[in-house]
Amino acid sequence: MINIHLLDQPELDIRYTDVLTALDQRVREKDAAPYLYPKTKDFYRQCLAGECYNILALNDEDVIGYAALRRMSPWPAYLEKVEYPESECALMLHNMVDPSWRGQGIAKLLNQGRITLAREQGLRYLFSTVHPENTPSIKSLKRSGFRVLDQRKMFSEQLLRNLMFLDLNEQQ
């Protein structure tokens, strides 16, 4: 049975760094997420240490998916601040599903988990950045109520991304 689990103890959650790095490697080996960014173990370590809210998709005890939600404080420079108050905003990061579990609604569960968490945290606006050719992620986010705001180059690598947006007050 698939279970969505919020990691909420950073001092203990850091133990998942190697598990998430291994999941990342399986995803990349199958070319199941060619647009996944960033590509470092440090990303997972920082998220698990408390920089992000972290959600796992579990099949019994096996990690089959991971997603993160990060408050927009400070506002990421690559997003070029928009008109929403950063205290009410969060960025949905890194939705990653084990290749052998793709197409079974895991990404949808991870998205729903992050949206529910954002509401519980009093957030109103959610953003996500997605490569324009990553149609599975775009479709999944659109089914969750997101819309494309803009397309721009982001990060120091100047990767092309769709900036997607959801106003939680408009989505019921």
ABEGO torsion letter per residue (X at the ends): XBBBBBBABAAAAAAAAAAAAAAAAAAAAAGABAABOBABAAAAAAAAAGABBBBBBBBEABBABBBBBBBAOBBBAAAEBBABBAAABBBBBGBBBBAAABGAGAAAAAAAAAAAAAAAAGBABBBBBBBAABAAAAAAAAAAGBBBABBBBBEAAGBBBBBBBBBAAABX
